Every structure is written in C-alpha cells, then in structure tokens.
C-alpha cells in the first residue's frame, strides 16, 4: 500500500495506510532519530530514494 510521511528535523510522522481501513483508523507513528542506521534513517532513506526516482506529472 502506501505511507504518509512528514519529516521535521530529527522526527518523522508515519501513517501506514492499512488495507480495508479508512484513513482515520490508520496508526500514526512518531519516529525520532536516536542513533545511526535505526528506523528513522531507514524510513528517511526510503523516502529519499522514492523522491529521487519521481518524475513530474505533465501539465494538463
């Protein structure tokens, strides 16, 4: 499926959208950067890789 990811400095809010549930029922996780190579770094690296491969949508 997909995640909503909101980053602010060394914190990330992640909402994994779960199959069959409305968005308001999805969990919200607060990730804080505590050390190198933890969940925070893995999530932000994932986002950066997806963003780097994205292409703009053509104008209508």
C-alpha distance matrix in Angstrom:
0.0 3.8 7.2 10.5 13.2 16.9 19.6 23.3 25.6 25.0 22.4 18.7 16.9 13.2 11.2 8.0 6.7 7.3 7.3 10.7 11.7 13.0 12.2 15.6 15.0 12.2 14.0 15.3 16.4 19.3 19.7 23.2 24.5 27.2 27.8 26.8 23.9 22.3 18.9 19.6 20.6 17.7 15.2 17.4 18.0 14.4 14.3 17.7 16.9 14.0 16.6 19.4 17.9 17.1 19.7 21.0 20.7 24.2 26.2 26.8
3.8 0.0 3.8 7.0 9.5 13.2 15.9 19.6 22.1 21.7 19.2 15.4 13.7 10.2 8.7 6.3 5.9 8.3 9.7 12.8 12.7 13.1 11.3 14.5 14.5 11.4 12.8 13.2 14.1 16.6 17.0 20.4 21.7 24.6 25.4 24.5 22.0 20.4 16.9 17.0 18.0 15.5 12.6 14.4 15.4 12.0 11.3 14.8 14.6 11.7 13.7 16.9 16.0 14.9 17.7 18.9 18.9 22.6 24.5 25.4
7.2 3.8 0.0 3.8 6.1 9.7 12.5 16.1 18.7 18.3 15.5 11.8 9.9 6.5 5.4 4.4 5.8 9.0 11.6 14.4 13.3 13.3 10.6 13.1 13.4 9.9 10.5 10.1 10.8 13.0 13.6 16.9 18.6 21.6 22.7 22.1 20.0 18.1 14.5 14.2 15.7 13.8 10.3 12.1 13.9 11.0 9.8 13.6 14.3 11.8 13.3 16.7 16.7 15.7 18.7 19.6 20.1 23.8 25.4 26.6
10.5 7.0 3.8 0.0 3.8 6.7 10.1 13.5 16.5 16.6 13.8 10.1 7.9 5.6 5.1 6.6 7.7 11.4 14.1 16.3 14.6 13.6 10.2 12.2 13.4 10.3 10.7 9.3 10.4 11.9 13.0 16.0 17.9 21.2 22.7 22.5 20.9 19.0 15.5 14.3 16.1 15.0 11.2 12.0 14.5 12.3 10.1 13.5 15.1 12.7 13.1 16.8 17.3 15.8 18.5 18.8 19.4 23.1 24.2 25.5
13.2 9.5 6.1 3.8 0.0 3.8 6.5 10.1 12.8 13.0 10.5 6.8 5.8 4.7 6.7 8.7 10.9 14.4 17.3 19.8 18.0 17.1 13.6 15.1 16.2 12.9 12.3 9.9 9.8 10.1 10.5 13.0 14.6 18.1 19.5 19.2 18.0 16.3 13.2 11.2 12.9 12.5 8.7 8.8 11.8 10.4 7.9 11.0 13.3 11.8 11.7 15.2 16.5 15.5 18.4 18.9 20.2 23.9 25.2 27.0
16.9 13.2 9.7 6.7 3.8 0.0 3.8 6.9 10.1 11.0 8.5 5.6 5.1 6.6 8.9 11.8 13.9 17.4 20.5 22.6 20.4 19.1 15.4 16.1 17.7 14.9 13.9 10.8 10.5 9.7 10.3 12.1 13.8 17.4 19.3 19.4 18.9 17.2 14.5 11.8 13.6 14.2 10.7 9.8 13.3 12.9 10.0 12.3 15.3 14.2 13.2 16.6 18.5 17.2 19.9 19.9 21.4 24.9 25.7 27.7
19.6 15.9 12.5 10.1 6.5 3.8 0.0 3.8 6.5 7.6 6.0 4.4 6.4 8.7 11.8 14.5 17.1 20.4 23.6 26.0 23.8 22.7 19.0 19.6 20.9 18.0 16.4 13.0 11.8 9.9 9.4 10.0 11.1 14.8 16.5 16.6 16.7 15.4 13.4 10.0 11.5 13.0 10.0 8.2 11.8 12.5 9.9 11.3 14.8 14.6 13.4 16.2 18.7 18.0 20.8 21.0 23.1 26.5 27.5 29.8
23.3 19.6 16.1 13.5 10.1 6.9 3.8 0.0 3.8 6.1 5.4 6.2 8.5 11.6 14.8 17.7 20.4 23.6 27.0 29.1 26.7 25.4 21.6 21.7 23.2 20.5 18.7 15.0 13.6 10.9 10.5 9.9 10.9 14.4 16.4 17.0 17.9 16.7 15.3 11.6 13.1 15.4 13.0 10.9 14.4 15.8 13.3 14.1 17.8 17.9 16.4 18.8 21.7 21.0 23.5 23.6 25.8 28.9 29.6 32.1
25.6 22.1 18.7 16.5 12.8 10.1 6.5 3.8 0.0 3.8 5.7 8.0 11.1 14.1 17.5 20.2 23.1 26.2 29.6 32.0 29.7 28.7 25.0 25.1 26.3 23.4 21.3 17.7 15.6 12.5 11.1 9.3 9.1 12.3 14.0 14.5 16.0 15.3 14.8 11.0 11.9 14.9 13.3 10.9 14.0 16.1 14.3 14.3 18.0 18.9 17.4 19.2 22.4 22.4 25.0 25.3 27.9 31.0 31.9 34.6
25.0 21.7 18.3 16.6 13.0 11.0 7.6 6.1 3.8 0.0 3.8 6.9 10.4 13.1 16.8 19.1 22.5 25.2 28.7 31.2 29.0 28.4 24.8 24.8 25.5 22.5 19.9 16.5 13.8 10.5 8.3 5.8 5.3 8.5 10.5 11.5 13.2 12.0 11.8 8.2 9.6 12.8 11.7 10.0 13.1 15.4 14.3 14.7 18.1 19.3 18.5 20.3 23.3 23.6 26.6 27.4 29.9 33.2 34.4 37.0
22.4 19.2 15.5 13.8 10.5 8.5 6.0 5.4 5.7 3.8 0.0 3.8 6.8 9.8 13.4 16.0 19.2 22.0 25.5 27.9 25.5 24.8 21.3 21.1 21.8 18.9 16.3 12.7 10.2 6.9 5.6 4.5 6.4 9.7 12.3 13.6 14.4 12.4 11.0 7.7 10.3 12.7 10.7 9.9 13.5 14.9 13.6 15.0 18.3 18.8 18.3 20.7 23.3 23.2 26.2 26.8 28.9 32.4 33.4 35.7
18.7 15.4 11.8 10.1 6.8 5.6 4.4 6.2 8.0 6.9 3.8 0.0 3.8 6.3 9.9 12.5 15.6 18.5 22.0 24.4 22.1 21.5 18.0 18.3 18.9 15.8 13.5 10.2 8.0 5.8 5.1 6.5 8.5 12.0 14.1 14.8 14.6 12.5 10.1 7.2 9.9 11.2 8.4 8.2 12.0 12.5 11.0 13.1 16.1 16.0 15.8 18.6 20.8 20.5 23.6 24.2 26.1 29.7 30.8 33.0
16.9 13.7 9.9 7.9 5.8 5.1 6.4 8.5 11.1 10.4 6.8 3.8 0.0 3.8 6.8 9.9 12.8 15.7 19.2 21.3 18.8 18.0 14.5 14.5 15.3 12.3 10.2 6.7 5.7 4.7 6.3 9.0 11.7 14.8 17.2 18.1 17.5 15.0 12.0 10.0 13.0 13.4 10.2 10.7 14.4 14.0 12.3 15.1 17.7 16.9 16.9 20.1 21.8 21.1 24.0 24.4 25.8 29.3 30.3 32.0
13.2 10.2 6.5 5.6 4.7 6.6 8.7 11.6 14.1 13.1 9.8 6.3 3.8 0.0 3.8 6.3 9.4 12.3 15.8 18.1 16.0 15.6 12.4 13.1 13.4 10.0 8.3 5.8 5.2 6.6 7.6 11.0 13.4 16.4 18.3 18.6 17.3 14.8 11.3 10.2 12.9 12.3 8.8 10.4 13.5 12.2 11.0 14.4 16.3 15.1 15.8 19.2 20.3 19.6 22.7 23.4 24.5 28.2 29.5 31.0
11.2 8.7 5.4 5.1 6.7 8.9 11.8 14.8 17.5 16.8 13.4 9.9 6.8 3.8 0.0 3.8 6.1 9.0 12.5 14.6 12.2 11.9 8.7 9.8 9.9 6.4 5.8 4.7 6.3 9.0 10.9 14.5 17.1 19.8 21.7 22.1 20.5 17.9 14.2 13.7 16.4 15.2 11.7 13.7 16.4 14.4 13.2 16.9 18.3 16.5 17.4 21.0 21.5 20.4 23.3 23.8 24.3 28.0 29.1 30.2
8.0 6.3 4.4 6.6 8.7 11.8 14.5 17.7 20.2 19.1 16.0 12.5 9.9 6.3 3.8 0.0 3.8 6.1 9.6 12.2 10.7 11.4 9.1 11.0 10.3 6.5 6.7 7.4 8.5 11.6 12.8 16.5 18.7 21.2 22.6 22.7 20.5 17.9 14.2 14.5 16.8 14.8 11.7 14.3 16.4 13.7 13.2 17.1 17.8 15.8 17.5 20.8 20.8 20.0 23.0 23.9 24.3 27.9 29.5 30.4
6.7 5.9 5.8 7.7 10.9 13.9 17.1 20.4 23.1 22.5 19.2 15.6 12.8 9.4 6.1 3.8 0.0 3.8 6.7 8.9 7.6 8.2 6.4 9.3 8.7 5.7 7.9 9.5 11.6 14.8 16.4 20.1 22.3 24.9 26.4 26.4 24.1 21.7 17.9 18.2 20.3 18.2 15.1 17.4 19.3 16.3 15.5 19.3 19.7 17.2 18.8 22.2 21.7 20.5 23.1 23.7 23.4 27.0 28.3 28.8
7.3 8.3 9.0 11.4 14.4 17.4 20.4 23.6 26.2 25.2 22.0 18.5 15.7 12.3 9.0 6.1 3.8 0.0 3.8 6.3 5.7 8.0 8.0 10.5 8.6 6.3 8.6 11.4 13.3 16.9 18.4 22.2 24.5 26.7 28.1 28.1 25.6 23.0 19.3 20.3 22.4 20.0 17.3 20.1 21.6 18.5 18.4 22.2 22.2 19.7 21.8 25.0 24.2 23.2 25.9 26.7 26.3 29.7 31.2 31.4
7.3 9.7 11.6 14.1 17.3 20.5 23.6 27.0 29.6 28.7 25.5 22.0 19.2 15.8 12.5 9.6 6.7 3.8 0.0 3.8 5.6 8.5 9.8 12.6 10.8 9.5 12.2 15.1 17.1 20.7 22.1 25.8 28.0 30.2 31.4 31.1 28.4 26.1 22.4 23.5 25.4 22.7 20.1 22.9 24.1 20.7 20.6 24.3 23.8 21.1 23.4 26.5 25.1 24.0 26.4 27.2 26.4 29.6 31.1 31.0
10.7 12.8 14.4 16.3 19.8 22.6 26.0 29.1 32.0 31.2 27.9 24.4 21.3 18.1 14.6 12.2 8.9 6.3 3.8 0.0 3.8 6.8 9.5 11.8 10.0 10.1 13.4 16.5 19.0 22.7 24.5 28.3 30.7 32.9 34.4 34.4 31.8 29.3 25.6 26.6 28.7 26.1 23.4 26.0 27.5 24.2 23.8 27.5 27.2 24.4 26.3 29.6 28.2 26.8 28.9 29.3 28.1 31.2 32.3 31.8
11.7 12.7 13.3 14.6 18.0 20.4 23.8 26.7 29.7 29.0 25.5 22.1 18.8 16.0 12.2 10.7 7.6 5.7 5.6 3.8 0.0 3.8 6.4 8.1 6.3 7.0 10.5 13.5 16.5 20.0 22.3 26.0 28.7 31.0 32.8 33.1 30.9 28.1 24.4 25.0 27.5 25.3 22.4 24.9 26.8 23.8 23.1 26.8 27.1 24.3 26.0 29.4 28.5 26.9 29.1 29.3 28.3 31.4 32.4 32.0
13.0 13.1 13.3 13.6 17.1 19.1 22.7 25.4 28.7 28.4 24.8 21.5 18.0 15.6 11.9 11.4 8.2 8.0 8.5 6.8 3.8 0.0 3.8 5.6 5.6 7.0 10.8 13.2 16.5 19.8 22.4 26.0 28.8 31.3 33.3 33.8 31.8 29.1 25.3 25.4 27.9 26.1 22.9 24.9 27.1 24.2 23.0 26.6 27.2 24.3 25.4 29.0 28.3 26.3 28.2 28.0 26.8 29.8 30.4 29.9
12.2 11.3 10.6 10.2 13.6 15.4 19.0 21.6 25.0 24.8 21.3 18.0 14.5 12.4 8.7 9.1 6.4 8.0 9.8 9.5 6.4 3.8 0.0 3.8 5.4 5.3 8.8 10.3 13.7 16.6 19.3 22.8 25.6 28.3 30.4 30.8 29.1 26.4 22.7 22.4 24.9 23.5 20.0 21.7 24.2 21.6 20.0 23.6 24.6 21.7 22.5 26.2 25.9 23.9 25.9 25.6 24.8 28.0 28.5 28.5
15.6 14.5 13.1 12.2 15.1 16.1 19.6 21.7 25.1 24.8 21.1 18.3 14.5 13.1 9.8 11.0 9.3 10.5 12.6 11.8 8.1 5.6 3.8 0.0 3.8 5.6 8.2 9.6 13.3 16.0 19.2 22.5 25.7 28.1 30.6 31.5 30.1 27.2 23.5 23.1 26.0 24.9 21.5 23.2 26.0 23.8 22.1 25.7 27.1 24.5 25.1 28.8 28.9 26.9 29.0 28.5 27.8 31.0 31.3 31.3
15.0 14.5 13.4 13.4 16.2 17.7 20.9 23.2 26.3 25.5 21.8 18.9 15.3 13.4 9.9 10.3 8.7 8.6 10.8 10.0 6.3 5.6 5.4 3.8 0.0 3.8 6.5 9.2 12.7 15.9 18.9 22.4 25.6 27.7 30.1 31.0 29.4 26.3 22.6 22.8 25.8 24.4 21.3 23.5 26.2 23.8 22.8 26.5 27.6 25.2 26.3 29.9 29.8 28.3 30.6 30.5 30.0 33.3 33.9 33.9
12.2 11.4 9.9 10.3 12.9 14.9 18.0 20.5 23.4 22.5 18.9 15.8 12.3 10.0 6.4 6.5 5.7 6.3 9.5 10.1 7.0 7.0 5.3 5.6 3.8 0.0 3.8 6.6 9.7 13.2 15.8 19.4 22.4 24.6 26.8 27.5 25.7 22.7 19.0 19.3 22.2 20.7 17.5 19.9 22.4 20.1 19.2 22.9 24.0 21.8 23.0 26.6 26.6 25.3 27.9 28.1 27.9 31.4 32.3 32.6
14.0 12.8 10.5 10.7 12.3 13.9 16.4 18.7 21.3 19.9 16.3 13.5 10.2 8.3 5.8 6.7 7.9 8.6 12.2 13.4 10.5 10.8 8.8 8.2 6.5 3.8 0.0 3.8 6.4 10.0 12.6 16.2 19.3 21.3 23.6 24.7 23.2 19.9 16.4 16.7 19.9 18.7 15.8 18.3 21.1 19.2 18.6 22.2 23.6 21.9 23.1 26.6 27.0 26.0 28.9 29.4 29.6 33.2 34.2 34.9
15.3 13.2 10.1 9.3 9.9 10.8 13.0 15.0 17.7 16.5 12.7 10.2 6.7 5.8 4.7 7.4 9.5 11.4 15.1 16.5 13.5 13.2 10.3 9.6 9.2 6.6 3.8 0.0 3.8 6.7 9.8 13.2 16.4 18.7 21.2 22.4 21.3 18.1 14.7 14.3 17.6 17.1 14.0 16.0 19.1 17.7 16.7 20.2 22.0 20.6 21.4 24.8 25.7 24.8 27.7 28.0 28.6 32.2 33.1 34.2
16.4 14.1 10.8 10.4 9.8 10.5 11.8 13.6 15.6 13.8 10.2 8.0 5.7 5.2 6.3 8.5 11.6 13.3 17.1 19.0 16.5 16.5 13.7 13.3 12.7 9.7 6.4 3.8 0.0 3.8 6.3 9.8 13.0 15.0 17.5 18.8 17.8 14.5 11.3 10.9 14.5 14.2 11.6 13.7 16.8 16.0 15.5 18.7 20.6 19.8 20.7 23.9 25.1 24.7 27.9 28.6 29.6 33.3 34.5 35.9
19.3 16.6 13.0 11.9 10.1 9.7 9.9 10.9 12.5 10.5 6.9 5.8 4.7 6.6 9.0 11.6 14.8 16.9 20.7 22.7 20.0 19.8 16.6 16.0 15.9 13.2 10.0 6.7 3.8 0.0 3.8 6.6 10.1 12.3 15.2 16.9 16.6 13.4 10.8 9.4 13.1 13.9 11.5 12.8 16.2 16.2 15.5 18.1 20.6 20.3 20.7 23.7 25.4 25.1 28.3 28.9 30.3 34.0 35.0 36.7
19.7 17.0 13.6 13.0 10.5 10.3 9.4 10.5 11.1 8.3 5.6 5.1 6.3 7.6 10.9 12.8 16.4 18.4 22.1 24.5 22.3 22.4 19.3 19.2 18.9 15.8 12.6 9.8 6.3 3.8 0.0 3.8 6.7 9.0 11.6 13.1 12.8 9.7 7.4 5.8 9.6 10.7 9.0 10.2 13.5 14.0 13.8 16.1 18.5 18.9 19.4 22.0 23.9 24.1 27.5 28.5 30.3 34.0 35.3 37.3
23.2 20.4 16.9 16.0 13.0 12.1 10.0 9.9 9.3 5.8 4.5 6.5 9.0 11.0 14.5 16.5 20.1 22.2 25.8 28.3 26.0 26.0 22.8 22.5 22.4 19.4 16.2 13.2 9.8 6.6 3.8 0.0 3.8 6.0 9.1 11.2 12.0 9.4 8.5 6.2 9.4 11.7 10.8 11.1 14.1 15.6 15.4 17.0 19.7 20.6 20.8 22.9 25.3 25.7 29.1 30.1 32.2 35.8 37.1 39.3
24.5 21.7 18.6 17.9 14.6 13.8 11.1 10.9 9.1 5.3 6.4 8.5 11.7 13.4 17.1 18.7 22.3 24.5 28.0 30.7 28.7 28.8 25.6 25.7 25.6 22.4 19.3 16.4 13.0 10.1 6.7 3.8 0.0 3.8 5.9 7.7 9.2 7.4 7.9 5.4 7.2 10.3 10.4 10.1 12.5 14.8 15.0 15.8 18.5 20.0 20.2 21.8 24.4 25.3 28.7 30.0 32.5 36.0 37.5 40.0
27.2 24.6 21.6 21.2 18.1 17.4 14.8 14.4 12.3 8.5 9.7 12.0 14.8 16.4 19.8 21.2 24.9 26.7 30.2 32.9 31.0 31.3 28.3 28.1 27.7 24.6 21.3 18.7 15.0 12.3 9.0 6.0 3.8 0.0 3.8 7.2 9.3 7.5 9.2 8.0 9.5 12.3 13.2 13.4 15.3 17.6 18.4 19.1 21.4 23.2 23.7 25.0 27.6 28.7 32.1 33.6 36.1 39.6 41.2 43.7
27.8 25.4 22.7 22.7 19.5 19.3 16.5 16.4 14.0 10.5 12.3 14.1 17.2 18.3 21.7 22.6 26.4 28.1 31.4 34.4 32.8 33.3 30.4 30.6 30.1 26.8 23.6 21.2 17.5 15.2 11.6 9.1 5.9 3.8 0.0 3.8 6.6 6.1 9.2 8.6 8.5 11.3 13.3 13.3 14.2 16.9 18.2 18.4 20.3 22.7 23.3 24.1 26.7 28.3 31.8 33.6 36.3 39.7 41.6 44.3
26.8 24.5 22.1 22.5 19.2 19.4 16.6 17.0 14.5 11.5 13.6 14.8 18.1 18.6 22.1 22.7 26.4 28.1 31.1 34.4 33.1 33.8 30.8 31.5 31.0 27.5 24.7 22.4 18.8 16.9 13.1 11.2 7.7 7.2 3.8 0.0 3.8 5.6 9.0 8.5 6.7 9.4 12.0 11.7 11.7 14.7 16.4 16.1 17.6 20.4 21.2 21.5 24.0 26.0 29.4 31.5 34.4 37.7 39.9 42.6
23.9 22.0 20.0 20.9 18.0 18.9 16.7 17.9 16.0 13.2 14.4 14.6 17.5 17.3 20.5 20.5 24.1 25.6 28.4 31.8 30.9 31.8 29.1 30.1 29.4 25.7 23.2 21.3 17.8 16.6 12.8 12.0 9.2 9.3 6.6 3.8 0.0 3.8 6.8 7.6 5.4 6.5 9.9 10.4 9.8 12.2 14.6 14.6 15.5 18.1 19.6 19.9 21.9 24.1 27.7 30.1 32.7 36.2 38.5 41.1
22.3 20.4 18.1 19.0 16.3 17.2 15.4 16.7 15.3 12.0 12.4 12.5 15.0 14.8 17.9 17.9 21.7 23.0 26.1 29.3 28.1 29.1 26.4 27.2 26.3 22.7 19.9 18.1 14.5 13.4 9.7 9.4 7.4 7.5 6.1 5.6 3.8 0.0 3.8 5.4 5.5 6.3 8.7 10.2 10.7 12.4 14.5 15.5 16.6 18.6 20.1 21.1 23.0 24.7 28.4 30.5 32.9 36.5 38.7 41.1
18.9 16.9 14.5 15.5 13.2 14.5 13.4 15.3 14.8 11.8 11.0 10.1 12.0 11.3 14.2 14.2 17.9 19.3 22.4 25.6 24.4 25.3 22.7 23.5 22.6 19.0 16.4 14.7 11.3 10.8 7.4 8.5 7.9 9.2 9.2 9.0 6.8 3.8 0.0 3.8 5.5 5.0 6.1 8.6 9.8 10.5 12.3 14.2 15.3 16.6 18.3 19.9 21.5 22.8 26.5 28.4 30.5 34.2 36.3 38.5
19.6 17.0 14.2 14.3 11.2 11.8 10.0 11.6 11.0 8.2 7.7 7.2 10.0 10.2 13.7 14.5 18.2 20.3 23.5 26.6 25.0 25.4 22.4 23.1 22.8 19.3 16.7 14.3 10.9 9.4 5.8 6.2 5.4 8.0 8.6 8.5 7.6 5.4 3.8 0.0 3.8 5.5 5.3 6.2 8.5 9.9 10.8 12.3 14.3 15.6 16.5 18.3 20.4 21.4 24.9 26.6 28.8 32.5 34.3 36.7
20.6 18.0 15.7 16.1 12.9 13.6 11.5 13.1 11.9 9.6 10.3 9.9 13.0 12.9 16.4 16.8 20.3 22.4 25.4 28.7 27.5 27.9 24.9 26.0 25.8 22.2 19.9 17.6 14.5 13.1 9.6 9.4 7.2 9.5 8.5 6.7 5.4 5.5 5.5 3.8 0.0 3.8 5.5 5.2 5.9 8.4 9.9 10.3 12.1 14.2 15.1 16.1 18.4 19.9 23.5 25.5 28.1 31.6 33.7 36.3
17.7 15.5 13.8 15.0 12.5 14.2 13.0 15.4 14.9 12.8 12.7 11.2 13.4 12.3 15.2 14.8 18.2 20.0 22.7 26.1 25.3 26.1 23.5 24.9 24.4 20.7 18.7 17.1 14.2 13.9 10.7 11.7 10.3 12.3 11.3 9.4 6.5 6.3 5.0 5.5 3.8 0.0 3.8 5.6 5.2 6.1 8.7 9.9 10.6 12.4 14.2 15.3 16.9 18.6 22.3 24.6 27.0 30.5 32.9 35.3
15.2 12.6 10.3 11.2 8.7 10.7 10.0 13.0 13.3 11.7 10.7 8.4 10.2 8.8 11.7 11.7 15.1 17.3 20.1 23.4 22.4 22.9 20.0 21.5 21.3 17.5 15.8 14.0 11.6 11.5 9.0 10.8 10.4 13.2 13.3 12.0 9.9 8.7 6.1 5.3 5.5 3.8 0.0 3.8 5.5 5.1 6.3 8.7 10.1 10.8 12.4 14.3 15.8 16.8 20.5 22.4 24.5 28.1 30.3 32.5
17.4 14.4 12.1 12.0 8.8 9.8 8.2 10.9 10.9 10.0 9.9 8.2 10.7 10.4 13.7 14.3 17.4 20.1 22.9 26.0 24.9 24.9 21.7 23.2 23.5 19.9 18.3 16.0 13.7 12.8 10.2 11.1 10.1 13.4 13.3 11.7 10.4 10.2 8.6 6.2 5.2 5.6 3.8 0.0 3.8 5.4 5.0 6.1 8.6 9.9 10.4 12.1 14.4 15.3 18.8 20.6 23.1 26.6 28.6 31.2
18.0 15.4 13.9 14.5 11.8 13.3 11.8 14.4 14.0 13.1 13.5 12.0 14.4 13.5 16.4 16.4 19.3 21.6 24.1 27.5 26.8 27.1 24.2 26.0 26.2 22.4 21.1 19.1 16.8 16.2 13.5 14.1 12.5 15.3 14.2 11.7 9.8 10.7 9.8 8.5 5.9 5.2 5.5 3.8 0.0 3.8 5.4 5.0 6.2 8.6 9.8 10.4 12.5 14.4 18.0 20.3 23.0 26.4 28.8 31.5
14.4 12.0 11.0 12.3 10.4 12.9 12.5 15.8 16.1 15.4 14.9 12.5 14.0 12.2 14.4 13.7 16.3 18.5 20.7 24.2 23.8 24.2 21.6 23.8 23.8 20.1 19.2 17.7 16.0 16.2 14.0 15.6 14.8 17.6 16.9 14.7 12.2 12.4 10.5 9.9 8.4 6.1 5.1 5.4 3.8 0.0 3.8 5.5 5.3 6.3 8.6 10.0 11.1 12.6 16.4 18.8 21.1 24.6 27.2 29.5
14.3 11.3 9.8 10.1 7.9 10.0 9.9 13.3 14.3 14.3 13.6 11.0 12.3 11.0 13.2 13.2 15.5 18.4 20.6 23.8 23.1 23.0 20.0 22.1 22.8 19.2 18.6 16.7 15.5 15.5 13.8 15.4 15.0 18.4 18.2 16.4 14.6 14.5 12.3 10.8 9.9 8.7 6.3 5.0 5.4 3.8 0.0 3.8 5.5 5.2 6.1 8.6 10.1 10.7 14.3 16.2 18.4 22.0 24.2 26.7
17.7 14.8 13.6 13.5 11.0 12.3 11.3 14.1 14.3 14.7 15.0 13.1 15.1 14.4 16.9 17.1 19.3 22.2 24.3 27.5 26.8 26.6 23.6 25.7 26.5 22.9 22.2 20.2 18.7 18.1 16.1 17.0 15.8 19.1 18.4 16.1 14.6 15.5 14.2 12.3 10.3 9.9 8.7 6.1 5.0 5.5 3.8 0.0 3.8 5.5 5.1 6.0 8.7 10.0 13.3 15.5 18.3 21.7 24.0 26.8
16.9 14.6 14.3 15.1 13.3 15.3 14.8 17.8 18.0 18.1 18.3 16.1 17.7 16.3 18.3 17.8 19.7 22.2 23.8 27.2 27.1 27.2 24.6 27.1 27.6 24.0 23.6 22.0 20.6 20.6 18.5 19.7 18.5 21.4 20.3 17.6 15.5 16.6 15.3 14.3 12.1 10.6 10.1 8.6 6.2 5.3 5.5 3.8 0.0 3.8 5.5 5.1 6.4 8.8 12.4 15.3 18.0 21.2 24.0 26.7
14.0 11.7 11.8 12.7 11.8 14.2 14.6 17.9 18.9 19.3 18.8 16.0 16.9 15.1 16.5 15.8 17.2 19.7 21.1 24.4 24.3 24.3 21.7 24.5 25.2 21.8 21.9 20.6 19.8 20.3 18.9 20.6 20.0 23.2 22.7 20.4 18.1 18.6 16.6 15.6 14.2 12.4 10.8 9.9 8.6 6.3 5.2 5.5 3.8 0.0 3.8 5.5 5.3 6.4 10.1 12.8 15.0 18.5 21.2 23.7
16.6 13.7 13.3 13.1 11.7 13.2 13.4 16.4 17.4 18.5 18.3 15.8 16.9 15.8 17.4 17.5 18.8 21.8 23.4 26.3 26.0 25.4 22.5 25.1 26.3 23.0 23.1 21.4 20.7 20.7 19.4 20.8 20.2 23.7 23.3 21.2 19.6 20.1 18.3 16.5 15.1 14.2 12.4 10.4 9.8 8.6 6.1 5.1 5.5 3.8 0.0 3.8 5.4 5.2 8.5 10.5 13.3 16.6 19.1 21.9
19.4 16.9 16.7 16.8 15.2 16.6 16.2 18.8 19.2 20.3 20.7 18.6 20.1 19.2 21.0 20.8 22.2 25.0 26.5 29.6 29.4 29.0 26.2 28.8 29.9 26.6 26.6 24.8 23.9 23.7 22.0 22.9 21.8 25.0 24.1 21.5 19.9 21.1 19.9 18.3 16.1 15.3 14.3 12.1 10.4 10.0 8.6 6.0 5.1 5.5 3.8 0.0 3.8 5.6 8.4 11.1 14.3 17.2 20.0 23.0
17.9 16.0 16.7 17.3 16.5 18.5 18.7 21.7 22.4 23.3 23.3 20.8 21.8 20.3 21.5 20.8 21.7 24.2 25.1 28.2 28.5 28.3 25.9 28.9 29.8 26.6 27.0 25.7 25.1 25.4 23.9 25.3 24.4 27.6 26.7 24.0 21.9 23.0 21.5 20.4 18.4 16.9 15.8 14.4 12.5 11.1 10.1 8.7 6.4 5.3 5.4 3.8 0.0 3.8 6.6 10.1 12.8 15.6 18.8 21.5
17.1 14.9 15.7 15.8 15.5 17.2 18.0 21.0 22.4 23.6 23.2 20.5 21.1 19.6 20.4 20.0 20.5 23.2 24.0 26.8 26.9 26.3 23.9 26.9 28.3 25.3 26.0 24.8 24.7 25.1 24.1 25.7 25.3 28.7 28.3 26.0 24.1 24.7 22.8 21.4 19.9 18.6 16.8 15.3 14.4 12.6 10.7 10.0 8.8 6.4 5.2 5.6 3.8 0.0 3.8 6.8 9.3 12.4 15.4 18.1
19.7 17.7 18.7 18.5 18.4 19.9 20.8 23.5 25.0 26.6 26.2 23.6 24.0 22.7 23.3 23.0 23.1 25.9 26.4 28.9 29.1 28.2 25.9 29.0 30.6 27.9 28.9 27.7 27.9 28.3 27.5 29.1 28.7 32.1 31.8 29.4 27.7 28.4 26.5 24.9 23.5 22.3 20.5 18.8 18.0 16.4 14.3 13.3 12.4 10.1 8.5 8.4 6.6 3.8 0.0 3.8 6.5 9.1 12.2 15.1
21.0 18.9 19.6 18.8 18.9 19.9 21.0 23.6 25.3 27.4 26.8 24.2 24.4 23.4 23.8 23.9 23.7 26.7 27.2 29.3 29.3 28.0 25.6 28.5 30.5 28.1 29.4 28.0 28.6 28.9 28.5 30.1 30.0 33.6 33.6 31.5 30.1 30.5 28.4 26.6 25.5 24.6 22.4 20.6 20.3 18.8 16.2 15.5 15.3 12.8 10.5 11.1 10.1 6.8 3.8 0.0 3.8 6.3 8.9 12.0
20.7 18.9 20.1 19.4 20.2 21.4 23.1 25.8 27.9 29.9 28.9 26.1 25.8 24.5 24.3 24.3 23.4 26.3 26.4 28.1 28.3 26.8 24.8 27.8 30.0 27.9 29.6 28.6 29.6 30.3 30.3 32.2 32.5 36.1 36.3 34.4 32.7 32.9 30.5 28.8 28.1 27.0 24.5 23.1 23.0 21.1 18.4 18.3 18.0 15.0 13.3 14.3 12.8 9.3 6.5 3.8 0.0 3.8 6.4 8.8
24.2 22.6 23.8 23.1 23.9 24.9 26.5 28.9 31.0 33.2 32.4 29.7 29.3 28.2 28.0 27.9 27.0 29.7 29.6 31.2 31.4 29.8 28.0 31.0 33.3 31.4 33.2 32.2 33.3 34.0 34.0 35.8 36.0 39.6 39.7 37.7 36.2 36.5 34.2 32.5 31.6 30.5 28.1 26.6 26.4 24.6 22.0 21.7 21.2 18.5 16.6 17.2 15.6 12.4 9.1 6.3 3.8 0.0 3.8 6.4
26.2 24.5 25.4 24.2 25.2 25.7 27.5 29.6 31.9 34.4 33.4 30.8 30.3 29.5 29.1 29.5 28.3 31.2 31.1 32.3 32.4 30.4 28.5 31.3 33.9 32.3 34.2 33.1 34.5 35.0 35.3 37.1 37.5 41.2 41.6 39.9 38.5 38.7 36.3 34.3 33.7 32.9 30.3 28.6 28.8 27.2 24.2 24.0 24.0 21.2 19.1 20.0 18.8 15.4 12.2 8.9 6.4 3.8 0.0 3.8
26.8 25.4 26.6 25.5 27.0 27.7 29.8 32.1 34.6 37.0 35.7 33.0 32.0 31.0 30.2 30.4 28.8 31.4 31.0 31.8 32.0 29.9 28.5 31.3 33.9 32.6 34.9 34.2 35.9 36.7 37.3 39.3 40.0 43.7 44.3 42.6 41.1 41.1 38.5 36.7 36.3 35.3 32.5 31.2 31.5 29.5 26.7 26.8 26.7 23.7 21.9 23.0 21.5 18.1 15.1 12.0 8.8 6.4 3.8 0.0
